Amino acid sequence: DYVLTGTASHNLAAERQFRYPTEYGAQKPPTSQWTVTGSGVGIVAKNGGNIHITSATIGRVVDMGIKDPFNMGAAMAPAAVDTITNHLRDLRIDPDEYDLILTGDLGRVGHKISLDLFHEHGIPIKEEKYADSGIMIYREDQPVFAGGSGAACSATVFYGHILKEMRQGRLKKVLMVATGALLSPVTYQQKESVPGIAHAVAVERMDEK
């Protein structure tokens, strides 16, 4: 009857494992992102509450040949666009069906790339209804390069902010699209490309009539 689901990430752990230890003092390019230290956990139940999961789309691996571990937004953006496009096509709905389509951690670079890809594919997504957790989680004046990243990025924004907006009635229907980059220290050092993947879950507030 109940499923507990959650995730977490830590900035220093990610830097040490996938990039360079902070103590090393390596310079980063503007396309890099700042791994979020945080956690988000939710309970999915058969009954109770007025926030419902109404549909989901499992994504597929998309590899556009990006090899730069400091440009994960570019690596993940095509996968996010692919999943969202398939979701809309499978359900035969328009993007306006949702009050908000929220990606996980594309950051400013990946977000801009995804908008360009939607335009190329003829998907009429309105910028005011399309956002990214990696951009939302930090203030504009914080030194986080292209924005936030990491498993906790989408979880903290969705559980900590978006669900609150839905409970208060400011949002009714949201498509949450978690994004991921499939890389490891070994594949990066071997100069292999970084495939991306994204999965989408539609969440809707359903009040009793």
N, C-alpha and C positions, 0 to 999 in steps of 0.2 A: 504493500500500500504506500510505502514511502521510499524515496531514493534521495540520498544525500550526495550532492555533487559540489565540487569546489576545486580551486586551483590557487597557486601562489607563485610568486617569483621574488627574487632579491637582487638588487642592483649589483652589489659587489660579487655575489656568486656568479652571476651571468658574465660580468666583466672578466673575472678570473678564468672561467671555463671557455668562453667563446671568443674573447677578444684579448685584451692585455690587462694585467692587474693594475688597479688604480695607482699603486705605488710606483709603477714603471714610468708614469707621466707621459705616455704616448699622446701625440696630438691626434685629434679626430676631425674628419671632414664634416661639412655642414649637413651632409645626408645622413649622418649617424643619428641614433636615437638613444634615449636614456631609459634603461630598464627600470620598471616600476617596482618598488619594494612594497608589497601588499598582498592581500589575500581576499578572496570572495567565495562564500559558500552559500548554497541554497538548497532547500528541500522541495522536491517535486512530489506531490501527493495526488491521489485519485480524487479526493474531495477537499473542500474548504477553500475559502478566499475567492476573490473575484478576478484575479489575474490568471489567465489560462494560456497554456501553450496550445496553439491551434494548428501549427504545421511546422515542418522542418525540411531542410534540403541538405543532404550530405554532399560535400564538395569532392572534387577530384584534384589530383596533383597536376599543377601547371608549371612547367619549367620554361622560362624565357631566356635562359642562358646567363642570368646575372651571377657573377662570381665574387662580387664585392661584399664582404660581411658587414661593411659599414653602410650598406644601402639596402636594408631589408624591406623598406617601403616599396622600392621598385620591384623587388623579387616577389612580394606578396600581392601587389595590386592586381595583376592579371587573374590570379586565383579568386580574389574577392569579386571581381567583375564577372567572372565565369559563373560563380555560384549564385550571385544575385540574378544574373540574366536567366539562368536555368530555373531558379525559383519562380520568377515572374512568368516565364514561359510555361512551366509545368502546371501552375495554378491558374493560368490564363487571366492574370491581373496586371494592372498598371502600377508603376511606382507610387502613384498618388493614393493607392490603397492604404499606405502606411503614413502615419504622422511623422515617423522618423525611421530612416534606415541607417543603422549605426555599425560601422566596421570596428575591428578590434584594435590593431596597432599599426596602421599604415603610416601614420605620421603625416607631416605636411607634404613631403615629397610623394609618398605613395597615394595620398588622398588626391593630389593634383593629377597624377598619372591616371588614377581610376576614373576621374571625371572626364579626362580626355578620351579614355577607352569607351566609356558609356556613349559619349558623343559620336565616336566613330561607328559604334554598333547601332546607333539610332535608338538608344534607350533614353527616354525623356525624364531623367532624374533632376529634380529641382535642388539646387545647392542648399537652399534653406531647410530642406528636409533630409539632407544627407550629411552625416557627421562622422567623425572618427574619435574613438576613445583616446587614442594617443595624443590628439590635439586638445581634447577637452580636459584631460586630467591635470594639466599644468597651466599656470598662468602664462600669458604671452611674454612677461618680463623675466621668466625663469630661464637660466642657461642650460637648456636641455636639447640644444641642437634642433633636429627636425621634429621633436616630440617624444612621447613615451612609447615604450614597447614592453614586451614580456607577457607571460601568461596572466598575470594579475591585472594587466591594463584594462582589458574588457570586463573582467569580473568586478573590479572595484567600481568602475564607472556605472556598469549596469545595475549591480546590486545596491551600490551606495547612492546613486543619483537617479537613474532612469526609473527604477521601480518606485521610488518615492514620487516622482513626477506622475507616474501612472496612477498611483493610489490617490493622489490629490486631484486627479482629473485633468491635468494639463496635457497628458498624452494618453491616447486610447489604444493605439495599435503600433507596435514597434517590431522591426525586423533586426534582430541582433546577429551580426555576422562576425564570428570569431576568426581571426586570421593567424596563420602560422608559417614559419620558415623552417624547412627541413634540412638543417645543417648540423654539423658536428665539428669539433676541432680537427678531426682527421680529414674530413672531406674538404674543409677550408684550406688546410695546408697542402692538400693534393691538387689544389686549384680546380676542384669540381664546381659545377654550377649549384645554385641554391634554389631548389624547387619550392613553390609556395602551395598552400592549401587553405581552404576556408569552408566553414560549415555555418549554415544559417538556421535560426530558430525564430519563428513568429510568435510574439506574445501579445495578448489582447486583454483589455479590461472589459469584462462582461458583467454589467450590473443587472440585478434581478428586476424584471418588469412587473 
